[in-house]
C-alpha cells in the first residue's frame, strides 16, 4: 500500500475533488485546510492583497491510500488534468499498516 499525499492551492480544490471522484481506484478522501508558507509566496498569483500581508498561501491537503499498482494510474490521470497543473505538489510514501477504528 502507498499513501499519495497532495497539497494544492484552494482554488483547485473543486477540480481535484471532481477528478478524484471519477477514479475507481479511490474509495474516499478528506481535505484538510493548511497554510503554505515560503519565500515564493510573493509570486503566487492566487494570493489576495491580504494574503500577501499575512504571508501565506491558502492550500488544502489530502492523503489517499492506494494499492501499489494503482499509484501510477492515479498520478497519470491527475498530472494530465490541465485544471490541476501547476497548482500544488505531491509525494508518495509507503503505508506499513492500515485499518479502521
Residue pairs with C-beta under 8 A, 6 or more apart in sequence:
1 65
1 66
1 67
1 68
1 94
1 95
1 98
2 65
2 66
2 67
2 68
2 71
2 92
2 93
2 94
2 95
3 63
3 64
3 65
3 66
3 92
3 93
3 94
3 95
4 63
4 64
4 66
4 71
4 74
4 75
4 90
4 92
5 61
5 62
5 63
5 64
5 90
5 91
5 92
5 93
6 16
6 61
6 62
6 63
6 64
6 78
6 88
6 89
6 90
7 34
7 36
7 59
7 60
7 61
7 88
7 89
7 90
8 16
8 59
8 60
8 61
8 62
8 84
8 87
8 88
8 89
9 36
9 44
9 46
9 57
9 58
9 59
9 87
9 88
10 33
10 46
10 58
10 59
10 60
11 46
11 87
12 83
12 84
12 87
12 88
13 31
13 60
15 81
15 83
15 84
16 60
16 62
16 78
16 84
17 29
17 31
19 77
19 78
19 81
19 83
19 84
20 26
20 29
20 62
20 64
23 74
23 77
25 66
25 67
25 70
25 73
25 74
26 64
26 66
26 74
29 62
29 64
30 62
31 60
31 61
31 62
32 60
32 61
32 62
33 58
33 59
33 60
33 61
34 59
34 60
34 61
35 56
35 57
35 58
35 59
36 56
36 57
36 58
36 59
37 55
37 56
37 57
38 57
41 47
41 51
41 52
41 55
41 56
41 57
42 52
44 51
44 57
46 57
47 57
51 57
51 58
59 88
64 74
65 95
65 98
66 74
71 92
75 90
75 92
78 84
78 90
79 85
